[in-house]
Amino acid sequence: MYKLLRAMLFRLDAETSHRLAFAALDLLHRLPGASRIARAICSRNAPSLPVSVMGLTFPNPVGLAAGLDKNAEHIQPLSDFGFGFLEVGTVTPRPQPGNPRPRLFRLARHAAIVNRMGFNNVGVYRLITNLVRQGKPCPVGINIGKNRDTPAERSVDDYLSALQAVYAHADYVAVNVSSPNTPGLRDLQNEQDLDALLRALKAEQAVLAEKHGRYVPIALKIAPDLDDAQIAAIAGRVLEHHFDAVIATNTTVTRPGLAQEPLAAQAGGLSGRPLKTLSTEIIRKLHAHLRGRVPIIGVGGVESAGDAWEKLLAGADLIQIYTGFIYEGPRLVREIVRGLAERVAAAGCRDLPEAVARARNSAPAASVIEGIS
């Protein structure tokens, strides 16, 4: 069914089909009984697989990455697909239109997408209105960024403003300093700038926790295009400032294995299958520095339970999908959860973290990835 729908939608340009698909999804969701039917279908043969990360309990470890539901307009229908959590955004303090169209391109032969959306969003206050109206049927993270026209020296102000606005409504907040589509944004990953940003955010988090009577974790989303020294520096700042998690990774500006693909020449960030190995390697290197003291949310090229397991063995604690969801459809969530649960059962473990820890300890470092089927 989804393959037929996808074939029809893929005849249209990517952004138009995205809009039409969500319009249809919202319409179906409003039909009496549709949500119950969708949940029954998507949860079939998908066992319970709860995990606790960042002080939060997730029904399962498979989340939706930021970027698909930028404005928190589709929380309810998306949750029907069985996600353990959803991440909305990236949202900026003020609304902005993003980059000129076309800005989204499918590389279908490679199960990949190139985007240069540029943080197009309705602004933080309208996103909150959307979220409050729909409620949260599962944990929801809110991904925040800076406005394009905010001067570099005032970037911290934008992040603080967005954090203050979303804090009371988020289960966790993701800080996006790694999109390649906002000029100068990735400079915030430099050690000095990152130190100032993380310091300010943690100080504000303490103030907001006191004000609202609840602690909302903050995660840092990083790029895959980092060298070993940059990874080490980021890990050091995350540990020093007691950040609650790292999301690894965002899209890449490189084009691994795509030399003969015409659309690969389009400017923007690449996601999907070609990103998988690069993002997993970043996770492994990051985990070598963090050593479990800060959890990692792994994202990039996950199309199967095997891909998810690979990222977990590399050091991730949770998984997010985006491009794989576009190409494989809602069944992907169920298949990943079911596949991970089968690994837990086969290992004779109580839960997923125990199974992952046992697999990490028993596999030689050099064969952790190579041994995955």
C-alpha positions in Angstrom: 0.0 0.0 0.0 2.7 2.5 1.0 4.8 1.6 -2.1 1.9 2.5 -4.3 1.3 5.8 -2.5 5.0 6.6 -2.6 5.2 6.0 -6.3 2.4 8.5 -6.8 3.9 11.1 -4.5 7.3 10.7 -6.0 5.9 11.9 -9.4 5.7 15.3 -7.7 8.5 17.6 -6.5 9.6 16.6 -3.0 8.2 19.6 -1.0 4.8 19.4 -2.7 4.4 15.7 -2.1 5.5 16.2 1.6 2.7 18.8 2.0 0.1 16.6 0.3 1.1 13.5 2.2 0.6 15.3 5.5 -2.7 16.8 4.4 -4.0 13.3 3.6 -2.6 11.9 6.8 -4.4 14.6 8.9 -7.6 14.0 7.0 -7.5 10.3 7.6 -6.7 10.8 11.3 -9.9 12.9 11.7 -12.1 10.0 10.5 -13.9 8.2 13.3 -11.9 5.2 14.5 -9.0 5.9 12.1 -6.5 6.5 14.9 -7.4 3.3 16.7 -7.1 1.3 13.4 -3.7 2.9 12.6 -2.4 2.1 16.1 -3.7 -1.5 15.9 -2.0 -2.0 12.5 1.3 -0.3 13.4 1.6 -2.0 16.8 0.9 -5.5 15.5 3.8 -7.8 16.3 5.7 -4.8 17.8 6.4 -5.7 21.4 6.9 -3.3 24.3 10.5 -2.2 24.4 10.8 0.6 27.0 14.1 2.4 27.6 15.1 5.1 30.1 17.4 7.8 28.8 18.0 11.4 30.1 15.7 10.6 33.1 12.8 10.0 30.7 11.1 6.7 29.9 10.4 6.0 26.2 7.9 3.3 25.1 10.5 2.2 22.6 13.9 3.5 21.4 12.8 4.5 17.9 12.1 8.2 17.4 11.3 10.6 14.6 14.1 13.0 13.9 13.5 16.8 13.6 12.7 18.2 10.2 9.7 16.2 9.2 7.2 18.0 11.4 8.8 21.3 11.7 5.9 23.1 13.2 4.4 20.4 15.5 1.3 20.2 13.3 1.1 16.4 13.0 1.9 15.1 16.4 -1.2 12.9 16.8 -1.2 11.1 13.4 2.6 10.5 13.6 2.3 9.0 17.1 -0.1 6.5 15.7 2.7 4.9 13.8 4.3 3.6 17.0 7.2 5.9 17.5 8.7 5.9 21.0 9.2 9.7 20.7 8.9 12.5 18.3 11.2 15.5 17.8 9.7 18.6 16.2 11.4 21.7 14.7 13.9 23.0 14.1 12.1 26.1 15.3 13.5 29.6 15.7 12.4 32.5 17.9 10.9 34.4 15.0 9.1 32.9 12.0 11.2 32.7 8.8 10.5 31.4 5.3 13.7 29.5 4.8 15.7 29.3 1.5 14.1 29.7 -1.9 12.5 26.7 -3.6 13.4 24.2 -4.9 15.3 23.2 -1.8 14.5 19.5 -1.3 15.7 16.8 -3.7 15.3 13.0 -3.7 18.1 10.7 -4.7 15.8 7.7 -5.0 18.4 5.2 -6.3 20.4 5.8 -3.2 17.5 6.2 -0.7 18.8 9.6 0.1 17.6 13.2 0.3 19.5 16.5 -0.2 17.9 19.5 1.5 18.7 23.2 2.0 15.4 24.1 3.7 17.0 26.8 5.9 15.0 26.4 9.1 11.6 27.4 7.5 9.2 27.5 10.3 6.3 29.4 11.9 8.2 30.6 14.9 8.4 29.3 18.4 5.1 30.7 19.7 3.0 29.2 16.9 4.7 25.9 17.3 3.8 25.9 21.0 0.2 26.7 20.1 0.1 23.7 17.8 1.7 21.4 20.4 -0.7 22.5 23.2 -3.7 22.0 20.9 -2.7 18.5 20.0 -1.3 17.2 23.3 1.6 14.8 23.6 0.6 11.1 23.1 4.3 10.2 23.4 7.4 12.0 24.6 8.1 15.1 22.4 11.5 16.8 22.0 11.6 20.4 20.6 14.6 21.2 18.4 15.7 24.9 18.5 17.9 27.0 16.3 18.8 30.6 15.6 17.2 32.9 13.1 19.2 33.4 9.9 19.4 37.2 10.2 20.5 37.2 13.8 24.1 38.4 14.0 26.7 35.8 15.0 27.6 37.7 18.2 23.9 37.4 19.3 23.4 33.7 18.5 23.3 32.8 22.2 20.4 35.2 22.7 18.3 33.4 20.1 18.9 30.0 21.7 18.1 31.3 25.2 14.9 32.9 23.9 13.8 29.7 22.2 14.7 27.6 25.3 12.7 29.9 27.6 9.7 29.7 25.3 9.6 25.9 24.8 10.9 24.7 28.2 7.5 24.2 29.8 6.1 22.3 26.8 9.0 19.9 25.9 10.0 16.6 27.3 13.5 17.4 26.1 15.1 20.3 24.1 17.5 19.7 21.2 20.0 22.4 20.4 20.8 22.5 16.7 24.2 23.9 15.9 24.9 21.6 13.0 22.5 22.4 10.1 24.6 23.3 7.0 21.8 25.5 5.6 22.1 28.5 8.0 25.2 30.5 7.2 27.7 30.4 10.1 25.6 28.0 12.3 28.2 25.3 12.3 30.8 27.7 13.6 29.0 27.4 16.9 30.6 23.9 17.1 34.0 25.5 17.5 35.3 25.0 21.0 35.2 28.6 22.2 31.8 29.4 20.8 30.4 26.1 21.9 31.7 26.6 25.4 29.9 30.0 25.7 26.7 28.6 24.3 26.5 25.5 26.5 27.4 27.5 29.6 24.6 30.0 29.0 22.1 27.2 28.2 22.9 25.2 31.3 22.6 28.3 33.5 19.2 29.1 32.0 18.1 25.5 32.3 18.7 25.8 36.1 16.7 29.0 36.3 13.8 27.4 34.3 13.9 24.2 36.3 13.4 26.2 39.5 10.7 28.3 37.9 8.6 25.4 36.4 9.3 22.8 39.1 10.6 20.3 36.5 13.9 19.5 34.9 13.9 19.3 31.1 16.9 17.7 29.6 18.9 19.4 26.9 20.6 17.6 24.0 23.2 18.9 21.6 22.8 18.0 17.9 26.2 17.8 16.1 27.3 17.4 12.5 28.9 14.3 10.9 31.6 16.5 9.2 33.9 16.7 12.2 37.5 15.6 12.6 38.8 13.7 15.7 40.0 16.8 17.4 36.6 18.5 17.0 34.8 15.4 18.4 37.1 15.3 21.4 36.6 19.0 22.0 32.8 18.7 21.8 32.8 15.7 24.1 34.9 17.7 26.6 32.5 20.6 26.6 29.4 18.4 26.9 31.0 16.6 29.9 32.2 19.9 31.5 28.8 21.5 31.3 26.8 18.4 32.1 24.7 18.4 29.0 22.1 15.7 29.1 22.6 14.0 25.7 24.2 14.4 22.2 22.3 13.8 19.0 24.6 12.4 16.3 24.3 13.3 13.6 22.8 16.0 11.4 23.1 15.9 7.6 26.5 15.9 5.8 27.9 18.4 3.2 30.0 15.5 1.8 28.7 13.2 -0.9 30.0 9.7 -0.1 29.6 7.3 -3.1 27.5 9.8 -5.1 30.1 11.0 -7.7 27.8 9.8 -10.6 24.6 11.2 -9.1 23.6 14.5 -10.8 21.4 15.7 -7.9 24.3 15.2 -5.5 25.7 18.5 -6.8 22.8 20.4 -5.3 23.9 22.5 -2.3 22.6 21.3 1.1 22.8 18.6 3.6 22.6 14.9 2.6 20.6 12.4 4.6 19.7 8.7 4.2 21.7 5.6 3.2 24.9 7.3 2.1 25.2 9.0 5.6 24.9 5.7 7.6 28.5 4.8 7.9 29.7 8.3 8.5 27.2 9.0 11.3 27.9 5.6 12.9 31.6 6.4 13.0 30.9 9.7 14.7 28.8 7.9 17.3 31.6 5.4 17.9 34.2 8.1 18.3 32.0 10.2 20.5 31.1 7.2 22.7 34.8 6.5 23.2 35.1 9.9 24.8 31.8 10.0 26.7 32.0 6.3 27.9 28.3 6.2 28.8 28.4 9.3 31.0 26.3 11.2 28.5 23.7 9.3 26.3 23.8 9.5 22.6 20.8 9.6 20.2 21.9 8.0 16.9 20.5 9.2 13.6 21.6 8.9 10.0 20.8 6.2 7.4 18.7 3.9 9.6 16.6 1.7 7.3 16.3 -1.5 9.3 16.6 -3.2 12.7 20.1 -4.1 11.7 21.0 -0.5 11.0 19.6 0.5 14.4 21.4 -2.3 16.2 24.6 -1.1 14.5 24.2 2.3 15.9 23.4 1.0 19.4 26.5 -1.1 19.4 28.6 1.9 18.3 27.4 3.8 21.4 23.8 5.1 20.8 21.1 4.8 23.5 18.2 5.9 21.3 17.6 5.9 17.5 16.0 8.4 15.2 14.8 7.9 11.7 13.8 10.4 9.0 14.8 9.6 5.4 14.3 5.9 5.9 10.8 6.6 7.1 10.2 8.5 3.8 11.3 5.7 1.7 10.1 2.7 3.7 6.9 4.1 5.2 5.3 3.6 8.7 6.1 -0.1 8.8 9.7 0.7 9.4 9.0 1.8 13.0 7.4 -1.6 13.8 10.1 -3.6 12.0 12.9 -1.9 13.9 11.2 -2.3 17.3 10.4 -5.9 16.6 13.9 -6.7 15.3 15.5 -5.1 18.4 13.1 -7.0 20.7 14.1 -10.3 19.0 17.8 -9.5 19.7 16.9 -8.9 23.4 15.1 -12.2 23.6 17.8 -14.1 21.7 20.4 -12.8 24.2 18.2 -13.8 27.2 18.3 -10.3 28.5 15.8 -8.3 30.6 15.8 -5.3 28.3 17.5 -3.5 25.4 20.2 -1.7 27.4 21.3 -5.0 28.9 21.4 -6.7 25.5 23.4 -3.9 24.0 25.9 -3.8 26.9 26.4 -7.5 26.6 27.0 -7.3 22.8 29.4 -4.4 23.2 31.4 -6.2 25.8 31.6 -9.5 23.8 32.4 -8.0 20.4 36.0 -7.0 19.6 36.1 -3.3 19.0 37.2 -3.7 15.4 34.4 -6.1 14.5 31.4 -4.3 16.2 30.2 -2.9 12.9 31.7 -5.6 10.6 29.9 -8.4 12.4 26.4 -7.0 12.0 24.3 -8.7 9.4 
